[in-house]
Amino acid sequence: MKYISTRGGAAPQSFCDILLGGLAPDGGLYLPESYPQVSGTELAEWRELPYPALALRILQKYIDDIPACDLKTLVDRTYTERTYRWCRPGRDASDITPLTTLAPGLHLLELSNGPTLAFKDMAMQLLGNLFEYVLEQRGEAINILGATSGDTGSAAEYAMRGKQGVRVFMLSPEGKMSAFQRAQMYSLQDENIINIAIRGMFDDCQDIVKAVSNDADFKSRYKISAVNSINWARVLAQVVYYFKGYFAATRSNEEQVSFCVPSGNFGNICAGHVARMMGLPIARLVLATNENDVLNEFFRTGIYRPRGAADTYVTSSPSMDISKASNFERFVFDLVGRDPAVVREFWASVDAGGSFDLNGSPYMAQLPVFRFISGKSTHVDRLATIREVWQTYQVMIDTHTADAVKVARENTVPCDQMVVLETAQPVKFAETIQEALGCEPSRPQELEGIEALPQRVVVMDADARAVMDLIAASC
């Protein structure tokens, strides 16, 4: 299996090479040369597999440069009941991603049972083990540079802390995350974890990561890698739970399922797109945004119009406070028939602060083929949804999941099986839960008082050169 860049200017690479490299040298994102197909026979065989075995079968279709026995060891080490143990009372932690049925045809796929109580753990724990394995095999070390609007940072740091040959520099927007999210990241005292709070929005952090990654000399000299969802391995690991969710919500492979996904950077729902392209019977992919509705606008109008930092709202679902969805490029690459020249043209406009419009183009007619629909939720909506789900089903959900439940309900059709992908546990957004329900969400005993722990963080302006200087001085 070889991987190509969405912009067409990079030689095909193996999985382990793109794992360590992150962004392609031409500024594009890596995708497999083609999506491996899953047969009906395989679907039938996979239906009863436990999560680690299912993950191995899917990963083997994309990874052929890690011996099968070693890959199995890495997967088994990752997906254990001990790691993913924070599931709802009465649920089986050995399922890794238990399915909770709220009402006939409406389900929650629990993805937040890992160490940082967010869905990012599902991929990041595997990524940490993959990094350590490949670096040891090659006798190398890397510096990971990432940006987070909330959950990616803590998930990456908990996955990489103490890993041999790995140093993490994580950018986050100063004051824009919840107190719990900040504490999870900034309280870590591991020497290989360096937190950097940027005076600005998430998009400023993401732009710095891209600027550093696009400096080929600096990237090579300091072995810069990425754990954001621009890293294909993150997206690939997330493909697994679409299959798991499908099997949990159906009784046979003749049925179809729709997935509703809260989306900011398009990484999580991009994994659903990949699963559908592989042959998973997905009826629709329902994208839910918050007030920052750039992606909702695209799927409704055909216009992709990222906003600037000044026009990005600070909301109560902060992990979606993103106006420039970096993973969206992967989907557009498929939408335009995998023509890198078209992608280069579109992103030349986006990278210059502009937009692109598919209206009048043949690509707009192709959009329905990919079965995306979308919707938007606001602060008032999510408060009402959190309150209603709690009162009706006695299930407490976080703000991002609430956005998805609201949009899912608006787009459910008769006989539809709608699976909402859970984002995080409510404690990560306790202030809004308190506003909605008048009570504090529970948290694991190990995380009591985390906000009071000493914190280590460097505060900087949104300046790529200053961040590069800090990386150089730390190495």
C-alpha positions in Angstrom: 0.0 0.0 0.0 1.4 3.4 -1.1 0.2 6.8 -0.1 -0.1 9.9 -2.3 -0.5 13.6 -1.6 -3.8 15.4 -2.3 -1.7 18.0 -4.1 0.2 15.6 -6.3 3.7 16.9 -5.6 5.1 14.1 -3.4 6.4 10.7 -4.3 4.3 7.7 -3.1 5.3 6.7 0.4 4.9 3.8 2.7 2.7 3.8 5.8 5.6 4.2 8.3 7.1 7.0 6.3 3.9 9.1 6.3 3.3 8.1 10.0 6.5 10.0 11.0 6.1 12.8 8.3 2.6 14.0 8.9 2.0 16.7 6.2 3.3 16.0 2.7 6.2 18.0 1.4 4.0 19.8 -1.1 1.6 21.0 1.7 -1.0 18.3 0.9 -2.4 15.5 3.0 -1.7 11.8 2.4 -4.3 9.3 1.3 -4.0 5.7 0.1 -3.6 5.3 -3.7 -7.0 3.5 -3.5 -9.4 2.5 -0.8 -9.3 -1.3 -0.1 -12.7 -2.9 -0.4 -14.4 -5.0 2.2 -16.4 -7.9 0.9 -19.7 -9.2 2.2 -17.9 -12.3 3.4 -15.5 -10.1 5.4 -18.3 -8.1 6.9 -20.0 -11.3 8.1 -16.8 -12.5 9.6 -16.0 -9.2 11.3 -19.4 -8.8 12.9 -18.6 -10.9 16.0 -15.0 -9.8 16.4 -13.8 -8.1 19.6 -12.5 -4.6 19.1 -8.8 -5.4 18.9 -9.3 -8.2 16.4 -11.5 -5.9 14.3 -9.0 -3.1 14.4 -6.2 -5.5 13.3 -8.2 -6.7 10.3 -8.9 -3.1 9.1 -5.4 -1.8 9.8 -3.8 -4.7 7.9 -5.6 -3.5 4.7 -3.6 -0.3 5.0 -0.3 -1.2 6.7 2.0 -3.7 4.9 5.4 -2.4 6.2 4.9 -3.6 9.8 5.0 -7.4 10.3 1.6 -8.8 11.1 2.7 -10.2 14.5 4.2 -6.9 15.5 1.1 -5.0 14.4 -1.1 -7.4 16.4 1.0 -6.8 19.5 0.6 -3.0 19.1 -3.1 -3.3 18.6 -3.6 -5.6 21.6 -1.5 -3.3 23.7 -3.6 -0.4 22.8 -7.2 -1.6 23.0 -7.5 -3.0 26.5 -10.3 -2.9 29.0 -7.8 -1.3 31.5 -7.2 1.7 29.2 -10.8 2.2 28.1 -12.5 1.7 31.4 -14.4 4.9 32.0 -17.7 3.7 30.4 -21.2 4.5 31.7 -22.5 2.5 34.6 -23.9 -0.8 33.4 -21.9 -0.8 30.2 -19.2 -3.4 29.4 -15.8 -1.9 29.2 -14.5 -4.8 27.2 -16.6 -3.5 24.3 -14.2 -0.5 24.2 -16.9 1.5 22.4 -20.3 0.4 23.9 -23.5 1.4 22.2 -26.2 3.2 24.3 -29.7 3.2 22.8 -31.6 6.4 23.7 -34.7 5.6 21.7 -35.7 3.3 18.8 -33.4 4.3 15.9 -31.3 6.7 18.0 -28.0 5.5 19.6 -24.9 6.9 21.1 -21.6 5.3 20.3 -19.4 5.8 23.4 -16.0 6.9 22.4 -14.8 8.7 25.5 -13.8 5.9 27.8 -10.1 6.4 27.5 -7.6 8.2 29.8 -8.5 11.7 28.8 -12.3 11.1 28.5 -12.5 12.1 24.9 -12.9 10.3 21.5 -9.4 11.4 20.5 -8.0 8.6 22.8 -9.4 6.0 20.4 -6.8 6.9 17.8 -4.1 8.6 19.8 -3.3 5.7 22.1 -2.6 3.6 19.0 -0.6 6.4 17.4 1.7 6.6 20.5 2.5 2.9 20.3 3.0 3.1 16.5 5.4 6.1 16.9 7.5 4.3 19.6 7.7 1.1 17.6 8.8 2.7 14.3 11.3 5.0 16.0 12.8 2.1 17.9 13.1 0.1 14.6 14.8 3.0 12.9 16.9 4.2 15.8 15.4 7.7 15.4 13.8 10.5 17.5 11.1 13.0 16.6 9.6 16.3 17.7 5.8 16.3 17.5 4.2 19.7 16.8 0.5 19.8 17.2 -2.4 22.2 17.6 -5.5 21.6 19.8 -8.8 23.3 20.4 -9.4 21.1 23.4 -9.2 17.3 23.2 -6.5 16.5 20.7 -3.8 18.0 23.0 -4.5 16.1 26.1 -5.1 12.8 24.2 -1.7 13.3 22.4 0.2 14.1 25.5 -1.3 11.2 27.5 -0.4 8.9 24.6 3.2 10.2 24.2 4.2 11.0 27.8 7.3 9.0 28.6 7.6 7.5 25.1 11.2 7.0 24.1 12.4 9.2 21.3 9.4 11.5 21.3 9.1 15.1 22.4 5.7 16.9 22.1 5.2 20.7 21.5 1.4 21.3 21.8 -0.1 24.6 20.8 -3.5 25.7 22.2 -5.4 29.0 22.1 -4.9 30.9 25.4 -8.0 31.0 27.5 -10.2 29.3 24.9 -10.5 25.8 26.5 -12.4 24.7 29.5 -10.6 24.7 32.9 -10.7 20.9 32.9 -9.1 20.7 29.4 -6.4 23.1 30.4 -5.6 21.2 33.6 -5.4 17.9 31.8 -2.7 19.3 29.5 -0.8 21.9 31.6 -0.6 19.8 34.8 1.6 17.2 33.1 5.1 17.3 34.5 6.8 15.0 32.0 9.9 16.5 30.5 9.0 15.4 27.0 5.8 17.4 27.1 5.9 21.2 26.3 2.6 23.2 26.3 2.5 26.5 24.4 -0.6 28.7 24.8 -1.0 31.0 21.8 -2.6 34.4 22.1 -5.3 33.9 19.4 -7.7 31.3 18.2 -7.3 27.6 17.3 -6.9 28.5 13.6 -3.8 30.6 14.6 -2.3 27.5 16.2 -3.1 25.3 13.2 -1.6 27.9 10.8 1.6 27.8 12.9 1.8 24.1 12.7 1.3 24.2 8.9 3.9 27.0 8.5 6.5 25.0 10.4 5.7 21.8 8.5 6.0 23.7 5.2 9.5 24.8 6.1 11.2 21.7 4.6 14.7 22.6 6.0 13.5 23.1 9.6 11.2 20.1 9.4 14.0 17.9 8.3 16.6 19.3 10.7 14.4 18.9 13.8 12.5 15.8 12.7 9.1 17.5 13.0 6.1 15.2 13.0 2.3 15.6 13.6 -0.4 14.0 15.7 -3.2 16.2 14.5 -5.7 14.6 12.2 -3.6 15.7 9.3 -1.7 12.5 10.2 -3.3 9.7 8.2 -2.8 7.2 11.0 -5.2 9.2 13.2 -8.0 9.0 10.6 -7.3 5.3 9.9 -7.6 4.4 13.5 -11.0 6.2 13.7 -12.3 4.1 10.7 -12.4 1.1 13.1 -15.2 2.4 15.3 -17.5 3.1 12.4 -17.4 -0.6 11.6 -17.9 -1.4 15.3 -20.8 1.0 15.6 -22.4 -0.4 12.5 -22.3 -4.0 13.8 -23.6 -2.9 17.2 -26.6 -1.0 15.7 -27.6 -3.7 13.2 -28.5 -7.4 13.2 -27.4 -8.2 9.6 -25.3 -6.7 6.9 -28.4 -6.1 4.8 -29.1 -3.1 7.0 -27.8 0.5 6.6 -26.8 3.0 9.3 -26.5 6.7 9.4 -23.8 8.4 11.5 -24.1 11.9 13.0 -20.7 13.4 13.8 -20.0 16.7 15.6 -17.3 18.2 13.3 -14.8 21.1 13.4 -11.6 19.9 11.7 -13.4 17.2 9.6 -11.1 14.4 10.8 -13.7 12.3 12.6 -16.3 12.4 9.9 -13.5 11.9 7.2 -13.0 8.5 8.8 -16.7 7.8 8.2 -16.2 8.8 4.6 -13.3 6.4 4.3 -15.4 3.6 5.9 -18.2 4.2 3.4 -15.7 4.2 0.5 -14.4 0.8 1.7 -18.0 -0.6 1.4 -19.5 -0.2 4.9 -23.3 0.2 4.4 -23.6 3.8 5.5 -26.8 5.5 4.4 -25.8 9.0 5.3 -23.0 10.9 7.1 -24.7 13.7 9.0 -22.3 16.5 9.9 -23.1 18.7 12.9 -21.5 22.1 13.5 -21.8 24.7 16.2 -22.0 28.5 15.5 -18.8 28.1 13.5 -20.7 26.6 10.6 -18.2 26.7 7.7 -18.7 23.1 6.9 -22.5 23.3 7.2 -22.4 26.2 4.8 -20.5 24.1 2.3 -22.7 21.1 2.3 -25.8 23.4 2.0 -24.5 25.8 -0.6 -21.3 24.4 -2.3 -19.3 27.3 -1.0 -16.3 26.7 1.2 -15.5 30.0 3.0 -13.2 29.8 6.0 -13.4 32.7 8.4 -10.6 34.6 10.0 -9.8 34.5 13.7 -11.8 37.7 14.3 -14.9 36.0 12.8 -14.6 32.7 14.7 -17.0 32.4 17.6 -15.9 31.2 21.1 -18.6 28.7 22.0 -19.6 26.2 24.7 -18.5 23.4 22.4 -14.9 24.7 22.0 -13.4 21.7 20.2 -15.4 22.7 17.2 -14.4 26.4 17.3 -12.6 25.9 14.0 -13.2 27.8 10.8 -10.6 26.2 8.6 -11.0 22.4 8.5 -7.7 20.9 7.5 -9.0 17.4 6.9 -11.6 18.7 4.5 -8.9 18.7 1.8 -9.0 14.9 1.8 -12.7 14.8 1.1 -12.5 17.4 -1.7 -9.7 15.3 -3.3 -12.1 12.4 -3.6 -15.0 14.7 -4.6 -13.0 16.2 -7.6 -12.1 12.7 -8.9 -8.7 12.7 -7.2 -7.4 15.5 -9.4 -4.5 17.2 -7.5 -4.5 20.1 -9.9 -8.0 21.1 -8.9 -7.1 20.7 -5.2 -4.0 22.9 -5.6 -6.2 25.5 -7.3 -8.8 25.5 -4.5 -6.3 25.5 -1.7 -4.2 28.3 -3.2 -7.3 30.4 -2.7 -7.9 29.1 0.8 -4.3 29.5 1.9 -4.4 33.1 0.7 -7.4 33.8 2.9 -10.1 33.2 0.2 -12.7 30.6 -0.6 -13.9 28.4 -3.4 -17.4 27.9 -4.9 -18.5 24.6 -6.6 -21.7 26.1 -8.0 -21.7 25.7 -11.8 -19.0 23.1 -11.7 -19.4 19.3 -12.4 -18.3 18.6 -8.8 -21.5 20.1 -7.3 -23.5 17.4 -9.1 -21.3 14.7 -7.6 -21.7 15.9 -4.0 -24.9 13.9 -3.3 -23.1 10.7 -4.3 -21.1 11.0 -1.1 -24.2 11.0 1.1 -23.4 14.0 3.3 -26.0 16.2 4.9 -25.4 18.8 7.6 -26.9 21.0 10.3 -26.0 23.5 12.9 -26.5 23.9 16.7 -26.2 26.9 18.9 -25.6 27.5 22.6 -29.3 27.7 23.3 -29.8 24.5 21.3 -27.2 22.5 23.2 -28.4 23.6 26.6 -31.9 22.4 25.6 -30.6 19.1 24.2 -28.5 18.4 27.3 -31.5 19.0 29.5 -33.9 17.0 27.4 -31.6 13.9 27.0 -31.0 14.0 30.8 -34.6 14.3 31.7 -35.9 11.8 29.1 -33.2 9.1 29.1 -31.2 9.8 32.3 -28.1 10.1 30.1 -25.7 13.0 30.6 -24.0 14.2 27.4 -21.3 16.8 26.7 -21.8 19.9 24.6 -20.4 18.6 21.3 -22.4 15.4 21.6 -25.5 17.6 22.2 -24.9 19.4 19.0 -24.8 16.1 17.2 -28.0 14.8 18.9 -29.8 18.0 17.9 -28.8 17.7 14.3 -29.4 14.0 14.2 -33.0 14.4 15.4 -33.6 17.0 12.7 -32.4 14.6 10.0 -33.8 11.2 11.1 -36.1 9.5 8.7 -38.5 6.6 9.3 -36.8 3.2 9.8 -33.4 5.0 10.0 -30.8 3.7 12.5 -29.0 6.9 13.5 -25.7 6.5 15.5 -24.4 9.7 17.2 -20.7 9.6 17.8 -20.0 10.8 21.4 -17.2 13.3 21.7 -16.3 13.5 25.4 -17.5 13.0 28.9 -19.5 15.8 30.4 -17.0 16.7 33.1 -14.8 18.2 30.5 -17.4 21.0 30.0 -18.7 21.2 33.6 -19.5 24.9 33.4 -22.1 24.4 30.6 -23.5 21.2 32.2 -24.0 23.2 35.4 -25.8 25.9 33.3 -28.0 23.3 31.6 -28.8 21.0 34.5 -27.9 22.9 37.7 -25.6 20.2 38.9 -22.0 19.2 38.5 -21.1 16.2 36.3 -19.3 13.3 38.0 -15.7 12.5 37.2 -13.3 9.6 37.8 -11.9 9.7 41.3 -8.3 9.9 39.9 -9.2 13.2 38.3 -10.6 14.9 41.4 -9.0 18.3 42.0 -7.0 18.3 38.7 -7.6 22.0 38.2 -5.7 22.8 41.4 -2.5 21.0 40.3 0.6 23.1 39.3 0.6 23.9 35.6 3.5 24.2 33.1 2.8 26.3 30.0 4.6 28.9 27.9 2.4 31.8 26.6 3.4 33.2 23.2 2.1 35.4 20.4 0.9 33.8 17.2 4.3 33.8 15.6 5.6 30.7 13.7 9.2 31.9 13.9 9.1 32.3 17.7 7.7 28.8 18.0 10.4 27.4 15.8 13.0 29.2 18.0 11.5 27.6 21.1 11.7 24.1 19.4 15.3 24.7 18.4 16.3 25.8 21.9 14.6 22.8 23.5 16.4 20.2 21.3 
